[in-house]
Structure formats: C-alpha cells, structure tokens
Amino acid sequence: MTKTNQKDTESVEFPSFDATQASEQFRAFAEKSTEQTKEVYARMKANAEDTQKAIEATFESAKSAGNEFTSKSIAAMREGAEANLAHLEALAGARSFADLIEMQSTFMRKRMEVAVDQLKDFQVVSQKSAETLAKPMKDVFEKAVKELRVA
C-alpha cells in the first residue's frame, strides 16, 4: 500500500459553491418557464376560442343547409302532388284508350325530366352546403398549421 502524503491532499481544491449565483440562475429559469407557460396558455386559449367559433359557424351553416333542403323537398313534393292531381283530372277526361296511354307516357316523361332537374338542384345545394360547412373548420385548421410552421 502506498502512503498518502499530507502535501498531496492539501493541493486539491474543491470549487466553492456560491448560493446567490445558484438562486439567481434558478430564479431566471423559473421566470423563463413561467413566461413560456403563459405564452403557450395564451395560444391554446386563442386556438380554443377560434375552434369554438368555427364549430358555432358550422352548426349555423348546417341549420341553414337543412332549412334549404327542407324547403326544396317540400317544393318538390308539392309540385309532384299538383302534377299528379292534374294528371288524374286529365286521365278522367280521356276519350279513348290510346289517349290514355299517350297521356300516361307524356306524363311519365315529364315527371322523369322534372326529377332529373330536381336532383341536379339538390346536387348543387348539397355541394354548396358541404363547402359552406367545411369552410370554418378548414380555416381554423389552416391557421393552426400556419402558426405551427412559424413556431
């Protein structure tokens, strides 16, 4: 075993610990963390408010679209009922079987044309409604993605 000299142990110095410097560093770290937390909270709150507004706008748009569909459906049913009643009156005045067949074929052709036109109208309304319904949420999503790219 080797003996340790008194001189060897005396020459080793340990760094001194400055408590004031450590507390300042801790305070700076805590302040920075608090500031970052406040910023994140503010962004989250703003995003939540934007999302809430978008959801409200979406529900309002859905209500409008539903009302428009309902109005168009009622109009289509009313038109169909009126056409059917008028056709029945015309059939009652038919003078021959040939007239009856011709009236029926003409009526069916016209009803099919009307049905195609009504379907086209419903398609246009549904496409417009889908775009209107998606727009608020799409805007919020695009804004969030843009903010993420900036950050």
C-alpha positions in Angstrom: 0.0 0.0 0.0 1.1 3.5 -0.7 1.1 6.1 1.8 -0.7 9.4 1.1 1.3 12.5 1.7 -0.2 15.4 3.5 1.0 17.6 0.7 -1.0 15.7 -1.9 -4.3 16.1 -0.2 -3.7 19.8 0.6 -3.1 20.7 -3.0 -6.6 19.6 -4.1 -9.1 22.4 -4.1 -12.8 22.0 -4.4 -14.7 24.7 -6.3 -16.6 26.9 -4.0 -20.4 26.9 -4.1 -22.0 30.3 -4.4 -25.6 30.1 -3.2 -26.5 33.6 -4.5 -25.5 32.7 -8.0 -27.4 29.4 -7.9 -30.6 31.1 -6.6 -30.3 33.7 -9.4 -30.0 31.0 -12.0 -32.9 29.2 -10.5 -35.0 32.4 -10.5 -34.1 33.1 -14.1 -35.1 29.6 -15.1 -38.4 29.8 -13.2 -39.2 33.2 -14.8 -38.4 31.9 -18.2 -40.5 28.8 -17.7 -43.4 30.9 -16.3 -43.3 33.2 -19.4 -43.2 30.3 -21.8 -46.1 28.6 -20.0 -48.1 31.9 -20.2 -47.4 32.1 -23.9 -48.4 28.5 -24.5 -51.6 29.0 -22.5 -52.5 32.2 -24.4 -52.0 30.4 -27.7 -54.1 27.4 -26.5 -56.8 29.7 -25.3 -56.9 31.6 -28.6 -57.0 28.4 -30.6 -59.8 27.0 -28.4 -61.8 30.2 -29.0 -61.2 30.0 -32.7 -62.3 26.4 -32.7 -65.4 27.2 -30.7 -66.4 30.0 -33.2 -65.8 27.6 -36.1 -68.0 25.0 -34.5 -70.7 27.5 -33.9 -70.4 28.7 -37.5 -70.6 25.1 -38.8 -73.7 24.4 -36.8 -75.3 27.6 -38.1 -74.4 26.6 -41.6 -75.8 23.1 -41.1 -79.0 24.7 -39.8 -79.3 26.9 -42.9 -78.4 24.0 -45.2 -81.0 21.8 -43.5 -83.6 24.5 -43.9 -82.8 24.9 -47.6 -83.0 21.2 -48.2 -86.3 21.1 -46.3 -87.7 23.9 -48.4 -86.6 22.3 -51.7 -88.0 19.0 -50.6 -91.4 20.4 -49.7 -91.5 22.4 -53.0 -90.6 19.2 -54.9 -93.3 17.2 -53.1 -95.9 19.9 -53.7 -95.0 20.1 -57.4 -95.3 16.4 -57.7 -98.6 16.3 -55.9 -100.1 19.0 -58.0 -98.8 17.3 -61.2 -100.3 14.0 -60.1 -103.7 15.6 -59.4 -103.7 17.4 -62.7 -102.7 14.2 -64.5 -105.6 12.3 -62.8 -108.0 15.0 -63.9 -106.7 14.7 -67.5 -107.0 11.0 -67.4 -110.6 11.3 -66.3 -111.3 13.2 -69.5 -109.6 10.7 -71.8 -111.8 9.7 -74.7 -110.0 6.5 -75.7 -107.5 4.0 -74.5 -104.9 5.4 -77.0 -105.4 8.9 -75.5 -105.0 7.4 -72.0 -101.7 5.6 -73.0 -100.4 8.8 -74.7 -101.2 11.0 -71.7 -99.6 8.5 -69.3 -96.4 8.3 -71.4 -96.2 12.0 -71.7 -96.8 12.4 -68.0 -94.1 9.9 -67.1 -91.6 11.5 -69.5 -92.3 15.0 -68.0 -92.0 13.6 -64.4 -88.7 12.0 -65.2 -87.4 15.3 -66.6 -88.6 17.1 -63.6 -87.0 14.5 -61.3 -83.6 14.9 -63.1 -83.8 18.7 -62.8 -84.7 18.4 -59.1 -81.8 16.0 -58.5 -79.4 18.5 -60.2 -80.8 21.2 -57.9 -80.3 19.0 -54.9 -76.7 18.2 -56.0 -75.9 21.9 -56.4 -77.3 22.7 -53.0 -75.6 19.8 -51.3 -72.2 20.7 -52.8 -72.6 24.3 -51.8 -73.7 23.2 -48.3 -70.7 20.9 -47.9 -68.3 23.7 -48.9 -70.0 26.1 -46.5 -70.0 23.6 -43.7 -66.3 22.7 -44.1 -65.1 26.3 -44.5 -64.9 27.4 -40.8 -63.1 24.3 -39.7 -60.8 24.4 -42.7 -59.9 28.0 -41.9 -59.1 27.1 -38.3 -57.0 24.1 -39.4 -55.1 26.2 -41.9 -54.4 28.9 -39.3 -53.2 26.3 -36.8 -50.9 24.8 -39.4 -49.6 28.2 -40.3 -48.8 29.0 -36.7 -47.0 25.7 -36.2 -44.8 26.5 -39.2 -44.0 29.9 -37.8 -43.1 28.4 -34.4 
